[in-house]
Amino acid sequence: MLTRAGRASAGFSLIELMVTIAVIGIAMVIAIPTFGKWTADASVRAVAESLTNAIRKTQAAAIAQGRVGMFALTTATPPVATSTPNAAGPNWFAALNPLAGSDETATTLGMILKSTEGTQRAVQVTGPALICFSSVGRQTNVTTQNLGGCSVVSSSSPTTYTVSRATGATRSFKVLVYLGGQVRMCDAAKTLSSSNPDGCP
């Protein structure tokens, strides 16, 4: 037979259960906005990393194929080889420039890559509509066969893409493409230093 003390320790009272549920509810109300910001920031970072990798892949394909590699932002969903480059396009694609005087076309060459990640994650990408890499991996400002002229290359500052989100995110990133071909992603809120190696110059 259970004593009074044994019965009291056998479970929770209704008041204890209600207090526990109230505490969990308050914790969730506090945590949900923070989780939303964390998710938005993670989306921005993921798109910046994908953009960085796509530019590097375009550069590598140009070197491997001995051609001009073209990387373009676009609003087209999904991008195709003849999509119009757009400096405020959240999507991107890359292709090789058809050789002048040959029977090659953008359609026959196909694309190196395409992505709609910016649209899918509601992230904004801004920067030059079109950049190109020469067969040695350096930026070039040639006029391409089907997409027009590549952005003007500056020896004093890198070509810059900015990746951000209109609402919800507290962070933005930049992708820097230097004249010599170096591609680097950095945190726009930080200044490059020995204590902030991921900061922007």
C-alpha angles and dihedrals in degrees: 000000000000119000122224090260091051092052092048093054095046096089149337125296119234091252093053090050092050092049091050092051091048092052091049090049093051091048090052093049089053095044101046097071090046091049090049092054091046091052092048092049091048090053092052092049092047092053091047090052092048091049091050092050092047092054091048091049090051090051092048092050091051090054094044094048097038090233140110109277116212124206117188139178114219143173091221116119107229102013119230130193092265098044115135114255113239126187091216097044116131091204130062145193139186132210142159121261111249113244114256113249094019131106091245119123134183088256096052093046093048124198133300091214144335133197140187093182094120091056093043093052095038091240125149120229120189131176140095113342093226135015126177137203125210124227089270094053099255124128114262134186098214122145108251126219099244111008102048130232123352119234118281110264118226122203092202100054137021126251104260133210119188120208117195144138125239096220136017101016124100097189136065131186136207128214111208122201114191127207092250092053104262112145118199136172119211140177108254092209093060132067116225111257140133089274093044107041090161092057127108122253 
